[in-house]
């Protein structure tokens, strides 16, 4: 079922679902089960027979879809950065570059794709240290950085290059 279909069915069962309220409730409850039990307490839920479990399943599915949509993507991105870092430490630079190229290609809007590439050139030892390439990747990362933490991490790296 789509998110819209789940919400519609919850509403047809007497559960007044609002996304903003749901996202606040996720912070209050430890599990989707607790959240769905709360629905049974505060709403006149008309769930019978097979539908009795639907609010619990709906809470669980919506919890996953609405609260953690980017978490899996972030984990995969970080794992792939770790693979590239491993290649760098093993001095397998061609493999590291391939992984970093792939990371940039698959996650072009994530500034940490470019930061990882810049770090290879900035923190690299002897053979592959290239300050101008590091600066180029950090400047590209800055174009995609949205939050202050990311911007600060990039700006610090750029400052270090100047020194």
C-alpha positions as CSV (number, residue, x, y, z in Angstrom):
1,X,0.0,0.0,0.0
2,X,1.1,3.5,-0.7
3,X,1.5,6.0,2.2
4,X,-1.6,7.8,1.0
5,X,-3.6,4.5,1.0
6,X,-2.5,3.7,4.5
7,X,-3.4,7.2,5.8
8,X,-6.8,6.9,4.1
9,X,-7.5,3.6,5.7
10,X,-6.5,4.9,9.1
11,X,-8.8,7.8,8.7
12,X,-11.6,5.5,7.6
13,X,-11.1,3.6,10.9
14,X,-11.5,6.8,12.9
15,X,-7.8,7.7,13.4
16,X,-7.3,11.3,12.6
17,X,-3.8,11.0,11.0
18,X,-1.8,14.2,10.4
19,X,1.9,13.9,9.3
20,X,3.1,16.7,11.5
21,X,1.4,15.3,14.6
22,X,2.7,11.8,13.8
23,X,6.3,13.0,13.5
24,X,6.0,14.7,16.9
25,X,4.5,11.5,18.4
26,X,7.4,9.5,17.1
27,X,9.6,11.5,19.5
28,X,7.3,10.7,22.4
29,X,6.9,7.0,22.0
30,X,9.5,4.3,22.0
31,X,7.9,2.1,19.3
32,X,5.3,1.9,16.6
33,X,3.4,-0.4,18.9
34,X,3.2,2.2,21.6
35,X,2.1,4.8,19.1
36,X,-0.7,2.6,17.7
37,X,-1.8,1.7,21.3
38,X,-2.1,5.4,21.9
39,X,-4.4,5.7,18.8
40,X,-6.7,3.1,20.3
41,X,-6.8,5.2,23.5
42,X,-7.4,8.6,22.1
43,X,-9.6,7.8,19.0
44,X,-12.7,5.7,18.5
45,X,-11.0,3.1,16.3
46,X,-13.4,1.0,14.3
47,X,-11.0,-1.9,13.7
48,X,-12.5,-5.4,13.9
49,X,-11.4,-8.8,13.0
50,X,-8.5,-8.8,10.5
51,X,-8.3,-5.0,10.7
52,X,-7.5,-5.0,14.4
53,X,-3.8,-5.3,13.6
54,X,-3.9,-2.7,10.8
55,X,-3.2,0.4,13.0
56,X,-0.1,-1.3,14.5
57,X,1.2,-2.3,11.0
58,X,0.4,1.1,9.7
59,X,2.2,2.8,12.5
60,X,5.3,0.6,11.9
61,X,5.3,1.2,8.1
62,X,4.7,5.0,8.4
63,X,7.4,5.1,11.1
64,X,9.9,3.7,8.6
65,X,8.7,5.7,5.7
66,X,8.2,9.1,7.2
67,X,10.8,9.2,10.0
68,X,13.8,7.5,8.5
69,X,13.6,7.8,4.7
70,X,17.2,8.9,4.3
71,X,18.8,6.9,7.0
72,X,19.4,3.8,4.8
73,X,20.8,6.0,2.1
74,X,23.2,7.7,4.6
75,X,24.4,4.3,5.9
76,X,25.1,3.1,2.4
77,X,26.9,6.3,1.5
78,X,29.1,6.1,4.6
79,X,29.9,2.4,4.0
80,X,31.0,3.2,0.5
81,X,33.1,6.1,1.8
82,X,34.7,3.6,4.1
83,X,35.4,1.2,1.2
84,X,37.2,4.1,-0.6
85,X,39.1,5.0,2.6
86,X,40.2,1.3,2.9
87,X,41.5,1.4,-0.6
88,X,43.5,4.5,0.1
89,X,45.0,3.0,3.2
90,X,46.0,0.0,1.2
91,X,47.6,2.3,-1.4
92,X,45.2,1.0,-4.0
93,X,44.6,4.4,-5.5
94,X,43.0,3.4,-8.8
95,X,40.4,1.3,-6.8
96,X,39.9,4.3,-4.5
97,X,39.3,6.7,-7.4
98,X,36.8,4.3,-9.0
99,X,34.9,4.0,-5.8
100,X,35.0,7.8,-5.2
101,X,33.9,8.4,-8.8
102,X,31.0,6.0,-8.3
103,X,30.1,7.7,-5.0
104,X,30.0,11.1,-6.6
105,X,28.0,9.7,-9.5
106,X,25.5,8.0,-7.2
107,X,25.2,10.8,-4.6
108,X,25.9,14.0,-6.5
109,X,24.0,16.1,-4.0
110,X,25.8,14.8,-1.0
111,X,28.7,17.1,-0.1
112,X,30.5,14.3,1.7
113,X,31.0,12.5,-1.6
114,X,33.2,15.4,-2.7
115,X,34.8,15.9,0.8
116,X,35.9,12.2,0.7
117,X,37.5,12.8,-2.7
118,X,39.2,16.0,-1.5
119,X,40.4,14.2,1.7
120,X,42.2,11.6,-0.5
121,X,44.1,14.4,-2.2
122,X,44.7,16.5,0.9
123,X,45.6,13.9,3.4
124,X,47.2,11.6,0.9
125,X,50.8,10.7,1.4
126,X,53.6,11.4,-1.1
127,X,52.4,9.8,-4.4
128,X,48.8,11.1,-4.6
129,X,48.8,14.3,-2.5
130,X,47.5,17.1,-4.7
131,X,46.5,20.3,-3.0
132,X,44.8,21.9,-6.0
133,X,42.6,18.8,-6.6
134,X,41.7,18.7,-2.9
135,X,40.7,22.4,-3.1
136,X,38.7,21.7,-6.2
137,X,36.7,18.9,-4.6
138,X,36.2,20.9,-1.3
139,X,34.9,23.9,-3.3
140,X,32.5,21.6,-5.2
141,X,31.3,20.2,-1.8
142,X,30.6,23.7,-0.6
143,X,28.1,24.1,-3.5
144,X,26.0,21.2,-2.1
145,X,26.4,21.8,1.7
146,X,23.2,22.8,3.3
147,X,23.7,22.5,7.0
148,X,26.2,24.4,9.1
149,X,28.1,21.3,10.2
150,X,28.9,20.4,6.6
151,X,29.8,24.0,5.7
152,X,32.1,24.3,8.7
153,X,33.8,20.9,7.9
154,X,34.5,22.1,4.3
155,X,35.6,25.6,5.3
156,X,38.1,24.2,7.9
157,X,39.6,22.0,5.2
158,X,39.9,24.9,2.8
159,X,41.5,27.0,5.5
160,X,44.0,24.2,6.2
161,X,45.0,24.2,2.6
162,X,45.8,27.9,2.7
163,X,48.1,27.6,5.7
